[in-house]
Amino acid sequence: MCLSDELWSQVIEKGRKFERGVTHQLTSVEVGEIMQKFNGSQFQEQVARDLRGARYKLYDAVGMWLQSERYVDQKTYGTIEGIARSYLDESLVPGYFSRLQKGHGGRDSSTS
């Protein structure tokens, strides 16, 4: 199993435990913070479509991004792997997992 497959499996397993419902529970500020990690890359558009448009659960979006290795440049894929690791250690969006564990989505009115 390659690194991206292992990361994918870990992200999906963790996400299924924590993220419930149909869409993610990120605030618009949190989505913006994730988008900024791509620092002007064209991949920011994909992140916006996935998190602002389709509103995929965060683990689904990160899992899909991990599967994009052959479609993005090496720097962008490195960013995706970093995001996956920070999803796993719960540092990607501070407070997101604690809100999920408490049963509060934390969705603000601007994300609806």
Beta strands, then each sheet from edge to edge (+ up, - down):
end
